Structure formats: structure tokens, C-alpha cells
Amino acid sequence: MTSRVLLVEDDAMVRDAVALVLEREGYDVTPVADGADAVAEGITGAHDLIVLDLMLPSVDGLDVCREVRKTSRVPIVMLTARTDTIDVVAGLELGADDYVTKPFEPAVLAARIRSVLRRSGDDTPAGIEGVLAARSLSVDLEAQRAFRGEDELLLTRTELRLLVELMGNVAKVLTRERLLEAVWGYDYLGDSRLVDMAVKRLRDKLGEPERPPGYVTTVRGVGYRFERE
């Protein structure tokens, strides 16, 4: 089935070049140049992935990401200038799944999109099936739904993969490198911000357990551990 990509970029030359490459890769591309149009398209649920430039007229990319994440777990790949570290962190905190820095080769972006879509189509780490449960949390792996008690958690696909990886290894310390490999794939070694921001978002959505310790503990200088009750 052809994957549908919403391409949000206000620079016409960049937008046309990326759209051409993605269409040659077999994607069905919907190009938009304005942040307001991006929000309108992004919340429809009609797309399998969003490529989102952060510098946009009308509504900026961070606001687009924020609005889309209120209702959708569609994968989002941000486009950002190489020096915009603060925007990268802000976008990851808002729920973006990955980012590519400008300038970039369209073919490199296409390869990154393939990787993100592959992960989103295979949300369950190998060797884990059925319902995963720990403390007050549970994940229906077939339905790809997570719950705290009877309340469903609105997690992105990346957050869900991260939660499953942590819950599947209760009381074990998982390094950032291992989580990068398991959740994001081999192409992402070296950027721990993806892990740290995803853990931060996940903690916020899980909330505090009824009794300590918290669900996910930081092991300083190493990584993270899902705690037993």
C-alpha cells in the first residue's frame, strides 16, 4: 500500500525537490506551505507521516506539532536549521519522532522516512506478544493500545515502543544506546536527545504511580530502568 506523506515546507524550491524525490520513492505526497493548512491537513488522519519544517508562516512548526499531537500519533519528522538546538529539543518534547537538519540531501530525508515508517508499521519489539503488564500499566500489543488501570494513554508510536521496551525489561538498566537501537534503529546512534525527550514525554503521560518508586528511573550517566513496585 502506498504511504501518504504530508510535506510541510514554505520554501518552494525545497518543497518541490523533496516532493519529487518522495514521489519517485513511491509515496503519495501532499505538499503544503503554510502552518495553518498543515494543522488542517494533519488532524484529518489521512496521512501516514508528516515532514514538518519548523520555520513556517502563519503558524510555526512547533505549534503545528502541538496541535496534531492533541489527537494523532502519526509519525512526525521535523526539518530544522543545524544551529536550532532549542527548537529541536522543543519539537521532541512536543512529540516529534525524529528530525533532519538543513541543509540536507532529499535522498537522505527519504531514507530517514523509510526508517520511521518501517518502525511505525512494526511497533512491537521482537519476542514480545499478547498483553504486557507491569504495576498499574498494560499494553495490548496486538491493538497497540496502552492503559493505566482502565484509562487509555494517548501515546505516539515511538512512545509506545519505548514503553514496551522498558516494561519488557523490568528492573534492568537499559542504556541510551540500547534504546536508540531498539526504538529508533541503528541510524540514530549518537543522539541521546531522542531518548531523553521521549522518556520525559512518556513520564508526563504515565503520571505518578500510587506508590513510589516512579515507573521509570534515570540511572545517571547510563540510561533508564523500569522499576518494580
N, C-alpha and C positions, 0 to 999 in steps of 0.2 A: 504494500500500500504506500502511496506517495505521501511523504511527510510534508506538512504545511508549516511554513516559516513566515512569521510576521517580522519584516525588516523595518526598523525604525531608525532612520538616518536623515538629517536635514541637508547634508552635503550631497548635491545631485550627482556629482562625479563618483563619489564613494558609493552612494546608494546604487547607481546603475552598474558599477563594476562588480559589487558584491552580488547583486541580484542575478547578473549574467552568469557568474561562477556557480551560484547555488542552483540556478535553473539547469545548467549543464550537468550538475550532480544529480539531477532528477527531483529536486524539491519544487513544490508549488509555493511560489513566493508572493506575498502581499506586501508591497513597499508603501510606506507612509513617511511623511517628512515632518509631521507636527505632533507634539506631545499630546494634545487633546484628542486627535484622531487615533493615536496609539492606545490611549486609555479605552476609547470606544471600541476599538478592534480587540484589544487584549482581554477584555472582560466577557467577550462573546463565547469563549471556549472553543472557537473554531480553528485554533492553531496548535500545533504540536510543540512549538518552540518559538521564543521571541528573541531576536537580536536587537539590543536596545542601546542606542547611543545616549550618553548621559547629558550632552550639551544639546538641548532642543529648544526651539521657540515655543511660546505659549505655556507649555507645561514641561518642566525639565524631566530628565530620565529618572531621577530618584523619586519624584512624585508619581511618575508612571508606574514604576516598580511597586511603590507603596499601594497604589490603588488596585493594581492587578492582584497583588498578594492578599487582598482582603477576601477574594472569592476563588482564587485559582492557584493550583500548584504547577502550572505549566512551566517548564524549564526556561530560565532567562539567562542569556549570555550578554553581559554588558560590554560596550565599546567605550574605552576611556583613554585620555591622553596619558602618556607614560609617566608624567610627573604628578598626576592627580591621585596621590595615595589616599588622601582623606576621602575622596569620592568613592574609591574602590572599597574602602572599609565600610563606608555608609551604605553602599549598594549591597554588599554582602550581608550587612546587618538587617537590611530590609527584605532579604530573601532571594537575592540573585544567586544563581548556581555557579557561575563562573564569570571570568572576564578576559578580554583580549585588549592589549594596549596598542594604541596608534603610534606610529604608522604600522600597518600590518599588510601582509600579502593575503588577498582574498582566499587563496587556496589553503592558507594556514587556518583562517577562520572556518572554512568549510570542513577541514579535518577536525577542528575542535567541536563543531556542531555535530558531526557524525558520532564523536565520542559521547557527547552529552545525550543525544537521542538513544544511543545504544544502552547507556546506563538507565535512562528513563523507561526503556522497554523491558528491562530486566532488573526489577527493583529488589529482588531477593538474593542475598548472598548465597553462594553455593553451600549445600549441605544443611540448610535450614528450611523446614517445611511446616505446614499446618499453622497452629496458633502459638506464638511465642509469648510467654507471660513471666513477669518478674515484678514482685511487690504489687503495687496497685495498677501497673501498666500491662497492656496486652496489645499484640499486633496480629491481626488476621492477615497472614501473608498472601493468601490467595486473593482476597478482596483488596489488599493494600490499604488497610484502614487501621489506625492506631487509636487506642482508648485509654483513658484514665478512669478506672471504675467503669461506669456506663456512659461517660461523657466522651464523645469523639473529639480527637485532636486534629486540627487542620494543619497538617504537616506538608511541606513540599516533598517532592520525590527524594531530593538529597537529604533532607532531614529524616525522612523515613528510613532510608538506607543507613544513615548514621545511627539512628536509634536501634535498628535491628542488629547492627554490628556490635554495639555496646551491650545490648541485652543478651546477645548470644555468647558473650564472654564475661559473665558476671564475676566481679571481684578480680578480674585480670586487668593489668595495666596495658593499655593499647597505645603505642607510640603514635605521634603525629604522622610519621612516615607510613606506618601500617594503615592508619585511617585514610590517608591520602590515596594509598594503593587500593584499598578495599572499596572506598566510597566514590572517589573521583577518577581513579585509573592511573596507570603508570605515567601518563603525560604530565602529571601535575606535581611531581616530586619537587620539593624545594620551596613551595609557597605555603607556609603553615597558616597564613591568614584565612585560607579557605576552611581549614579545620576549626580554628579558634572562633571565627564568626558563626559557623554553623552550630557549634556547641553552645555558644551564647544564645542563639535563637532557639535552639532546642530546649535549653533550660528554661527560658522565658515561657515557652508553650507548655512545658510539663508542669510548671509551678512547683511549689514546695510540697514534699510528702507530709503525711500526717505526723510521722515521727522521723527524727533525724537518723541517719545522715541524709544529705541530699541525694538525688538519684545519680548525678554524675559529679565525680570529684576530680579536680585538677591535680595531677601529680607533677609538681613543679620541675620544669626542665625536661620532662619526658613525654607526657601525654595525658590521657584521661582514663578513668575507671568507673564502671557502673557498680554501685555499692549494693551489697546485700542489706536487708533490713536489719 
